[in-house]
Amino acid sequence: MHTIGIIGFGGMGEWHGKQLLTIPDEFKLAAVHDINPARNEHARQLGLTAYETLEEIFADQSIESVILAVPNNFHKELSISALKAGKHVICEKPVMMNTADLEAVLAVSKETGKAFSVHQNRRWDRDYLIVKKLLDEGTIGQPFYIESRVQGSKGIPGDWRCEKIAGGGMLFDWGVHLIDQMLQLVDSPVVDVYAHLLSVKFPGVDDNFKLTLRFANNVSALVEVDTYTFINLPRWHVSGTSGTAQVDDFACHGKVAKANTLSVHWDEGIVYTEAGPTRTMAPRAKESIEELPLPLVTSDAKDYYRQFAAAVLRGTPLPVTDQQMLRVMKVIDAAFESEARHQSIAVNI
Ligand SMILES: NC(=O)c1ccc[n+]([C@@H]2O[C@H](COP(=O)([O-])OP(=O)(O)OC[C@H]3O[C@@H](n4cnc5c(N)ncnc54)[C@H](O)[C@@H]3O)[C@@H](O)[C@H]2O)c1
């Protein structure tokens, strides 16, 4: 049994609470604290203990670990004070707003001997796990392009996410998830980062962006987050040396298509546009393509909490390690630098 407190009981804090309450044999949710008294009252109405002050939740000796689910600009200060108060810390993403802040927090984690990790829950999303399985099993050969994107059309929810000072913008939002997933998929250092961040509807923060990563093994990755797109592209599109995989959406529709013969008959198919012929872009003959369904995968996102508790209790690896957190943060730093300088940034991450 691992005893948890939640600091910040807004949308995500409440989600964590609900998740933990479904596994009462493994976790005890001792108390929550929010700076907004109305949220503490809401927690009490749900039957939870809520403290009005940070001091009270830190003083509760039954609480071993705290989850920080507060706006991004409070992650650093609260992580440091929680670690110094003797609590292990699960910090919501983005783990910090830059690499230097993360290094400072990791130093405190080391000093205090208390565990620190970030909630990269999207590692348990099925769309990602399907792509991971396809690549691990070599179903489409060696990947050379990987595109990962999420797209909405409603803009950014009108709260602190629209404010630069609060850590708003999509690079810090979905961006950190998609970058983390990409770094898990490609086993090679990132050597080049190029980002184009746009403020289409929300001045001051990136509400749409495209980020390209070149890996040392020559895999090229595109990470894209849009909040103002009305016709969606696929969630994943992966090109490999023996085929292509596409996951259309979060519901995991999609397919794998592979060449079942290496030789093609060039003279069979010519496509004529208004302006001329093309053999290169003419479709293959149907019988030379094999289509497969996407593999089935199962997932339990509560394994994140289980892995964190095991790391604290038994010293097994944290669900997201220091190195993994640092790599994502360094890519984010390079992305902001790329946008500021309008050029790609050579890195070794
Ligand atoms: N991993 C995910 O899937 C996911 C999804 C959504 C949000 N998040 C992250 O969770 C965090 C919170 O986001 P949210 O959507 O819950 O925001 P939110 O605005 O719904 O909730 C934030 C809560 O924190 C409280 N708060 C603010 N400052 C505080 C402080 N100093 N001490 C205590 N409480 C404070 C606010 O009163 C509010 O209730 C962010 O870092 C966000 O990036 C992660």
The ligand as an SDF file (V2000), in Angstrom:
LIG
                    3D

 44 48  0  0  0  0  0  0  0  0999 V2000
   -0.7180   14.0920  -18.2440 N   0  0  0  0  0  0  0  0  0  0  0  0
   -1.8500   14.5260  -18.7660 C   0  0  0  0  0  0  0  0  0  0  0  0
   -2.5210   13.8340  -19.5000 O   0  0  0  0  0  0  0  0  0  0  0  0
   -2.3310   15.9080  -18.3990 C   0  0  0  0  0  0  0  0  0  0  0  0
   -3.5850   16.3520  -18.8250 C   0  0  0  0  0  0  0  0  0  0  0  0
   -4.0000   17.6170  -18.4130 C   0  0  0  0  0  0  0  0  0  0  0  0
   -3.1720   18.4120  -17.6480 C   0  0  0  0  0  0  0  0  0  0  0  0
   -1.9320   17.9420  -17.2870 N   0  0  0  0  0  0  0  0  0  0  0  0
   -1.0260   18.7790  -16.4780 C   0  0  0  0  0  0  0  0  0  0  0  0
   -1.5750   18.8680  -15.1560 O   0  0  0  0  0  0  0  0  0  0  0  0
   -1.2820   20.1410  -14.6050 C   0  0  0  0  0  0  0  0  0  0  0  0
   -2.5820   20.7840  -14.1730 C   0  0  0  0  0  0  0  0  0  0  0  0
   -3.4240   20.9290  -15.2920 O   0  0  0  0  0  0  0  0  0  0  0  0
   -5.0210   20.9520  -15.1420 P   0  0  0  0  0  0  0  0  0  0  0  0
   -5.5740   20.6680  -16.4630 O   0  0  0  0  0  0  0  0  0  0  0  0
   -5.4410   20.1060  -14.0000 O   0  0  0  0  0  0  0  0  0  0  0  0
   -5.2410   22.4890  -14.7830 O   0  0  0  0  0  0  0  0  0  0  0  0
   -6.4400   23.0900  -13.9650 P   0  0  0  0  0  0  0  0  0  0  0  0
   -6.3840   24.5500  -14.1770 O   0  0  0  0  0  0  0  0  0  0  0  0
   -7.6970   22.3500  -14.2600 O   0  0  0  0  0  0  0  0  0  0  0  0
   -6.0800   22.7590  -12.4450 O   0  0  0  0  0  0  0  0  0  0  0  0
   -4.9620   23.3090  -11.7780 C   0  0  0  0  0  0  0  0  0  0  0  0
   -5.3270   23.4110  -10.3000 C   0  0  0  0  0  0  0  0  0  0  0  0
   -4.1610   23.8150   -9.5790 O   0  0  0  0  0  0  0  0  0  0  0  0
   -4.5720   24.7640   -8.5880 C   0  0  0  0  0  0  0  0  0  0  0  0
   -3.3940   25.5350   -8.2130 N   0  0  0  0  0  0  0  0  0  0  0  0
   -2.7970   26.5540   -8.8960 C   0  0  0  0  0  0  0  0  0  0  0  0
   -1.6830   26.9640   -8.2580 N   0  0  0  0  0  0  0  0  0  0  0  0
   -1.5830   26.1990   -7.1460 C   0  0  0  0  0  0  0  0  0  0  0  0
   -0.6550   26.1620   -6.0800 C   0  0  0  0  0  0  0  0  0  0  0  0
    0.3980   26.9750   -6.0460 N   0  0  0  0  0  0  0  0  0  0  0  0
   -0.8520   25.2560   -5.0890 N   0  0  0  0  0  0  0  0  0  0  0  0
   -1.9210   24.4400   -5.1090 C   0  0  0  0  0  0  0  0  0  0  0  0
   -2.8370   24.4360   -6.0940 N   0  0  0  0  0  0  0  0  0  0  0  0
   -2.6690   25.3050   -7.1060 C   0  0  0  0  0  0  0  0  0  0  0  0
   -5.6630   25.5640   -9.2540 C   0  0  0  0  0  0  0  0  0  0  0  0
   -6.4910   26.2300   -8.3020 O   0  0  0  0  0  0  0  0  0  0  0  0
   -6.4100   24.4690  -10.0230 C   0  0  0  0  0  0  0  0  0  0  0  0
   -7.4590   23.8930   -9.2670 O   0  0  0  0  0  0  0  0  0  0  0  0
   -0.5340   20.9040  -15.6770 C   0  0  0  0  0  0  0  0  0  0  0  0
    0.8520   20.8070  -15.4480 O   0  0  0  0  0  0  0  0  0  0  0  0
   -0.8960   20.1980  -16.9650 C   0  0  0  0  0  0  0  0  0  0  0  0
    0.1040   20.3120  -17.9530 O   0  0  0  0  0  0  0  0  0  0  0  0
   -1.5210   16.7210  -17.6440 C   0  0  0  0  0  0  0  0  0  0  0  0
  1  2  1  0
  2  3  2  0
  2  4  1  0
  4  5  1  0
  4 44  2  0
  5  6  2  0
  6  7  1  0
  7  8  2  0
  8  9  1  0
  8 44  1  0
  9 10  1  0
  9 42  1  0
 10 11  1  0
 11 12  1  0
 11 40  1  0
 12 13  1  0
 13 14  1  0
 14 15  2  0
 14 16  1  0
 14 17  1  0
 17 18  1  0
 18 19  2  0
 18 20  1  0
 18 21  1  0
 21 22  1  0
 22 23  1  0
 23 24  1  0
 23 38  1  0
 24 25  1  0
 25 26  1  0
 25 36  1  0
 26 27  1  0
 26 35  1  0
 27 28  2  0
 28 29  1  0
 29 30  1  0
 29 35  2  0
 30 31  1  0
 30 32  2  0
 32 33  1  0
 33 34  2  0
 34 35  1  0
 36 37  1  0
 36 38  1  0
 38 39  1  0
 40 41  1  0
 40 42  1  0
 42 43  1  0
M  CHG  2   8   1  16  -1
M  END
$$$$
